[in-house]
């Protein structure tokens, strides 16, 4: 025991502990650096994309969202919204805004796909957020439209109508129709929650469920109406209005014909 105690007090013990500490710290730093490097290599955006996106952002978006995307009185902060939010808003023409109003309206996009992705790359560099879904996320070859229809009716139909025809909300807002919307934009809307729409994260609707919903929307869009004219797929309200208007027109025409006969 005495010999062991003497070895513990050896003058080189402190140096050995210091070397062990340095080796351990260096090892942890190397692991962390490797992880960060791998993450950077897996990023779909290059430094050039971010730089070009920043130029486009400053020229077209900074007036409302701030020079660094921090937000202003007229536009919210974009830090942490992710590339998917930018790709949806700019790709559908909702941004830049045409005019102030209850909500941004869809219009022809002002930027091509490359420019849109460059702006998305810049905003993604400001803070972590939902990424633009890739081909694997949008693959609906094994999707179940039946399950997608059930998920849509439970989570989406109260605003977008059971057939995705859209509907009115409060204070001048509305849920847009979903016919003709690209699959990537449908997916991005679910993961970013644009405007009045809630966010449907993977805990609420799984990635497979999102694919099923997209497959359902594609199915009803490509399936013709078995009853003839669908009248906007707005249900009994539009159908009743059509019947009432047509019936009233027939009655007026018949009345005019009768009066002309009696004279």
ABEGO torsion letter per residue (X at the ends): XAAAAAAAABAAAAAAAAAAAAAAAAAAAAAAAAAAAAAAAABABBAAAAAAAAAAAAAAAAAAAEAAGAEBAABBBABGAEAAAAAAAAAAGAOBBABBBABBBBBBBABBAAAAAAAAAAAAAAEBBBBBBBAAAABAAABBAAAAAAAAAAAAAAAAEAAGAEBBBBGGBBBBBABGBBAAAAAAAAAAGBEABBBBBAAABBAAAAAAAAAAAAAAAABBBAAEBAGGGAEAAAAAAAAAAAAAAAAAAAAAAAAAAAX
